[in-house]
Amino acid sequence: MRCRMNEDTGADYLTPWQISKCVDGGGVGLIDSSRCNNFAAGDVVISFNWPWQTHAVMTGSDLQKVDPQLVDGHLSYFLGAVGITGLTALLGIREKGHITKRANHTMVVSGAAGACGSIAGQIGRLDGCVRVVGICGSDEKCKAIVEDLGFSTAINYHLEDVPTRLKESCPDGIDVYFDNVGGAISDAVIAQMNNGSHIILCGQISQYNKDVPYPPPLSEETQKNLQSKNITRERFTVLNYMSKADAALCELSQWIKSGRIKVLETVVNGIENMGGIYEFQHFCNCISCCGQFHFFPFSCRCILLYDERRKHWQANHKNIPLKKITSVSSGGCALTTHHGKLTLLLPVISAIKLLNELQSKYCAD
């Protein structure tokens, strides 16, 4: 979401939001009615192009059908742990991490309480790392990733000296680094990486406000460390590996159903509270909904609840429990069908107010 506020998003698969144009984002929901032969009422669909507006018409080419059995009714998981976020974590580690079981590898994750980092750390542990260290921005986040998600230890970069704590937490050096942050934190991690180790370049959130290319250039000292230690640092884009997506999603689904991967959620009530999510110190994916808001740390996503849609779902999918969700949209607003109309819950005037607040806070003159 933050990248789309820049004229150059830094990603060839993302386009910037346009001034005076409708904002959109990723979403998941139920088909209420359809004139497209590929979709029927009750189908669960996802799209990267849910528009933020009161009414919209979506074409079949913008939608992709998904199997609700994968998430046991937790439709929000399609926007996170069993969606692009989970795929990025799993395939990033498998394709670029080179973790070997019984090799006693140590893995470090920056942005470890975020949507992707929180899943990546758990996968690193499941794939054989004997030590997984997370770097976060608060004591609450550090506590959550250790006690709830199974990280070995966590470092609060706001309160602790990162290089010192890395030495204490990684006595055998660092073999795999899942980088969501970049900047000074990554410099500190790379300085303690072992010969022949690997960096999975997932994101560089600390650099997105700077006018630099992506991925941002490293400092001269850090670049020398990479070369002298033969450390690989490769940008990872999950869309280049979608041929492996189906198998990966099944694996993620099985891990979540068995409890081996945990997905944290926080619930906040009321669409009127949506503007506050941009100030919220949340964990994992950030999700807002009407009736009940679900927040996962860091990426803004919205969940919308309608009682009649819930009843429709339960009547037609009795073997799948619905977890209080019928429609979800990322990027700030929920889109659903209600009384035959495709409707966005956030009023237009509220959307304009919210976008003005975002522009004044994040965009230069």
NUVEX-240294 format. One line per field, with one value per residue (C-alpha): x, y negated, z negated. Coordinates in Angstrom, 1 decimal. Layout:
# residues N
xx = (X	...);
yy = (Y	...);
zz = (Z	...);
***
This chain:
# residues 365
xx = (0.0	2.7	4.5	1.4	1.5	4.8	4.9	7.4	6.2	9.5	7.7	6.7	3.6	2.2	0.8	0.6	-2.7	-3.8	-5.0	-8.8	-9.1	-10.7	-8.4	-8.3	-6.8	-6.8	-10.0	-11.9	-15.6	-18.7	-20.5	-24.1	-25.2	-23.3	-23.9	-20.5	-20.5	-17.3	-18.8	-22.0	-23.7	-21.8	-18.4	-15.5	-13.4	-10.3	-9.1	-6.3	-8.6	-11.5	-12.4	-12.9	-16.3	-20.0	-21.0	-19.0	-19.3	-16.5	-15.8	-15.0	-11.4	-10.7	-11.7	-10.2	-12.1	-10.6	-11.3	-12.8	-11.8	-8.2	-9.0	-11.9	-14.0	-11.4	-11.8	-9.3	-6.5	-6.7	-5.3	-2.6	-1.3	-3.0	-2.5	0.2	1.7	2.1	3.3	6.0	7.2	7.2	8.5	11.0	12.6	12.4	13.8	16.4	17.0	18.7	17.9	19.2	17.8	20.4	22.8	22.0	21.2	20.3	17.7	17.0	13.8	13.4	9.9	9.2	5.8	4.6	2.3	5.1	7.8	5.5	4.9	8.4	9.9	7.6	8.4	12.1	11.7	9.6	12.1	14.9	16.5	17.6	17.4	15.0	15.5	13.0	13.6	10.6	9.7	8.0	8.2	4.6	5.5	8.7	6.7	4.1	6.5	8.3	5.4	2.8	4.7	7.7	10.6	13.7	14.2	13.3	15.1	13.4	15.4	13.9	15.2	18.1	21.5	20.9	24.5	25.1	21.8	22.5	25.9	24.1	21.2	23.3	26.5	27.2	26.6	23.7	23.0	19.7	18.3	14.7	14.9	11.7	13.3	16.7	18.6	20.7	19.1	20.1	23.6	23.8	22.5	24.8	27.8	27.3	26.4	28.5	30.4	28.1	25.0	21.8	19.6	16.0	15.2	11.5	11.0	12.8	10.1	12.7	13.6	10.2	10.1	13.5	14.1	16.3	16.0	14.7	16.4	18.2	22.0	24.0	26.6	30.2	31.1	28.1	28.7	32.3	30.9	28.7	31.5	34.1	31.8	30.2	26.7	23.8	21.3	18.6	15.4	12.4	9.1	6.6	4.7	7.7	7.0	3.2	3.6	4.4	1.6	-1.1	1.2	2.6	-0.9	-1.9	1.2	0.4	-3.2	-2.1	0.3	-2.4	-5.0	-2.6	-1.6	2.0	1.7	-0.4	-2.1	-2.7	-5.8	-7.1	-10.7	-11.8	-15.5	-16.9	-16.2	-16.1	-12.8	-11.2	-9.1	-7.3	-5.7	-3.0	-1.9	-2.5	0.5	-0.9	0.6	0.8	-1.8	-4.1	-7.7	-10.8	-14.4	-18.0	-19.6	-16.2	-12.8	-10.1	-6.5	-3.5	-0.1	0.9	-0.9	-4.2	-7.1	-10.8	-13.4	-17.1	-19.8	-23.5	-25.8	-27.8	-24.6	-23.5	-26.8	-26.5	-23.0	-23.9	-27.0	-24.9	-21.6	-22.7	-19.4	-17.3	-17.7	-17.7	-15.5	-17.6	-16.4	-18.1	-16.1	-12.7	-10.8	-7.2	-6.1	-8.7	-12.3	-14.5	-16.5	-19.5	-22.9	-26.0	-29.5	-28.2	-25.8	-22.0	-21.4	-18.5	-19.1	-17.0	-19.0	-17.6	-17.2	-15.2	-13.0	-12.2	-11.4	-9.2	-7.3	-6.7	-5.3	-3.0	-1.8	-1.0	0.8	2.8	3.1	5.4	4.1);
yy = (0.0	-2.5	-2.0	-3.0	-6.5	-7.0	-8.1	-5.3	-2.3	-0.5	2.6	3.4	5.3	2.3	-0.9	-4.2	-5.5	-8.4	-11.8	-12.1	-8.5	-5.7	-3.9	-0.1	2.8	6.6	8.3	11.5	12.1	14.1	13.9	12.8	13.1	13.5	13.2	14.7	18.5	19.0	17.9	18.7	17.4	18.5	18.8	17.3	15.0	12.8	9.8	7.3	4.6	4.1	0.4	-1.9	-3.2	-2.9	-1.0	0.9	3.5	6.1	8.2	11.9	11.3	9.3	12.2	15.5	18.3	19.8	22.9	22.0	25.5	24.2	21.7	23.4	20.4	17.8	15.9	13.2	15.7	15.5	12.0	13.1	16.4	18.5	15.8	13.7	12.9	16.6	17.5	14.7	16.1	19.8	19.5	16.8	19.1	22.2	20.4	18.1	19.2	22.5	23.8	27.3	29.5	30.6	27.9	25.8	22.7	19.4	17.2	13.5	11.8	8.0	6.6	9.8	8.8	7.9	9.8	11.5	11.6	13.3	16.1	16.3	16.8	19.7	21.3	21.0	22.9	25.6	26.0	26.7	23.5	24.2	20.5	17.8	14.3	11.5	7.8	5.6	2.1	2.7	4.9	6.0	7.2	8.9	10.8	11.9	13.4	15.3	16.5	16.9	17.6	19.6	17.3	18.1	14.5	11.0	7.7	4.3	2.0	-1.1	-0.2	2.2	2.0	4.2	5.2	6.2	8.1	9.9	11.2	12.4	14.0	15.5	16.9	19.0	16.1	15.7	18.0	16.7	13.2	12.5	8.7	6.7	3.4	2.5	-0.5	-0.5	2.7	4.7	3.3	4.6	8.0	8.4	7.5	10.7	13.1	16.2	17.0	18.3	17.1	15.9	12.7	13.0	9.4	9.2	5.5	2.3	0.4	-1.9	-3.3	-3.8	-7.6	-8.1	-8.9	-5.9	-3.0	0.4	2.3	-0.6	-0.6	0.7	-1.3	-0.7	1.2	3.5	4.1	5.2	7.6	9.2	9.6	10.8	13.4	14.5	13.6	13.8	10.9	11.4	9.6	11.9	11.4	14.1	13.5	15.0	18.3	18.7	22.1	23.4	21.5	24.3	26.7	24.0	22.9	26.4	26.7	23.4	24.5	27.8	26.1	23.6	26.3	28.4	25.4	25.5	22.0	19.5	16.4	13.6	11.4	8.5	7.3	3.7	2.8	0.2	-1.2	-4.6	-3.6	-2.8	-6.0	-5.0	-1.9	-4.2	-5.2	-1.7	0.2	3.5	6.9	8.9	8.0	5.0	5.8	3.6	4.7	3.5	5.0	6.3	5.1	7.7	6.5	8.5	6.7	4.2	4.4	2.6	4.9	4.7	7.3	6.8	8.7	9.0	11.4	12.4	13.3	15.3	17.2	17.8	19.2	21.5	22.8	23.8	24.7	26.5	28.4	25.2	22.9	19.2	17.2	14.0	12.9	12.7	10.1	8.6	5.8	4.6	1.0	-0.5	0.3	3.3	4.2	6.6	7.2	6.1	6.3	7.1	4.1	4.2	1.8	0.3	-0.3	-3.4	-6.5	-8.7	-11.7	-9.6	-8.2	-11.8	-12.8	-9.8	-10.3	-13.9	-12.9	-10.3	-12.8	-15.5	-12.9	-10.9	-12.9	-15.9	-19.1);
zz = (0.0	-0.9	2.4	4.3	2.8	4.8	8.4	8.9	6.9	7.3	8.5	12.1	10.9	8.9	10.4	8.4	7.2	9.4	8.0	8.4	9.5	7.5	5.1	5.3	3.4	3.0	1.7	1.2	1.1	2.0	5.4	4.8	8.4	11.7	15.4	16.1	16.9	14.9	11.6	9.6	6.5	3.4	5.1	3.1	5.3	4.8	6.8	6.6	8.0	5.5	6.0	3.0	3.9	3.0	6.1	8.7	11.4	11.7	14.7	14.6	15.8	12.6	10.3	9.4	7.8	4.6	2.6	-0.9	-2.2	-2.3	-5.0	-6.9	-6.5	-7.5	-4.2	-5.4	-5.2	-1.4	-1.7	-4.1	-5.2	-2.5	0.2	1.7	-1.7	-2.7	0.8	0.6	-2.8	-1.8	1.8	0.9	-1.7	0.5	3.6	2.0	-1.5	-0.9	-4.4	-5.0	-7.8	-10.4	-9.2	-12.4	-10.4	-12.1	-10.5	-11.1	-10.1	-10.0	-10.2	-12.0	-13.4	-9.9	-7.6	-5.7	-8.4	-11.0	-8.6	-7.3	-10.8	-11.4	-8.1	-8.8	-12.0	-10.3	-7.5	-9.8	-11.3	-14.9	-15.7	-14.4	-15.5	-14.8	-14.8	-15.8	-16.9	-20.3	-23.3	-22.7	-19.2	-20.5	-23.1	-20.6	-18.0	-20.7	-22.9	-20.2	-17.0	-18.2	-17.4	-19.4	-20.5	-19.4	-19.3	-19.9	-17.6	-19.2	-22.7	-22.1	-20.4	-17.4	-16.6	-20.3	-20.6	-17.3	-18.6	-21.8	-19.9	-17.0	-18.5	-15.4	-13.0	-10.6	-7.7	-6.3	-6.4	-5.4	-4.8	-4.9	-6.1	-4.6	-5.9	-9.1	-10.4	-7.4	-7.6	-11.1	-10.1	-7.1	-9.1	-11.1	-8.3	-7.7	-4.5	-1.8	-3.6	-1.8	-1.9	-0.8	0.4	-0.2	-1.0	-2.1	-4.0	-5.7	-2.3	-0.6	-1.5	0.2	3.9	4.6	7.0	5.8	4.4	2.7	3.0	0.1	-1.8	-0.6	-3.8	-3.5	0.2	-0.7	-3.3	-0.7	1.8	-0.7	-2.3	0.9	-0.4	2.1	2.1	4.6	5.0	4.6	6.5	5.8	9.1	10.9	9.2	9.5	11.2	7.7	6.0	5.8	4.0	1.7	0.8	-0.1	-2.3	-4.1	-4.6	-6.1	-8.5	-9.6	-10.1	-12.2	-14.3	-13.2	-11.7	-13.7	-12.4	-14.9	-14.7	-16.7	-16.4	-16.5	-16.0	-13.7	-10.2	-11.8	-13.4	-10.1	-9.9	-13.1	-11.6	-10.1	-13.6	-15.1	-16.4	-15.0	-14.4	-11.2	-8.6	-9.4	-8.6	-9.2	-8.9	-9.5	-12.6	-13.6	-12.4	-12.1	-12.3	-11.2	-11.5	-9.0	-5.6	-5.6	-4.7	-5.4	-6.4	-6.0	-7.8	-6.7	-8.6	-5.5	-3.6	-6.7	-6.6	-2.9	-3.4	-6.2	-4.3	-1.3	-3.0	-6.2	-6.4	-6.5	-9.6	-8.7	-11.0	-11.0	-7.6	-4.2	-2.3	-2.7	-1.0	-1.5	-1.4	-3.6	-2.5	-2.3	0.8	0.8	2.3	0.4	1.7	5.2	5.3	5.2	2.3	0.5	-3.2	-3.5	-2.5	0.2	-2.1	-4.6	-1.8	-0.6	-4.2	-4.7	-1.5	-2.3	-5.7	-4.0	-1.4	-4.0	-6.2	-3.6	-0.4	0.2	1.7);
***
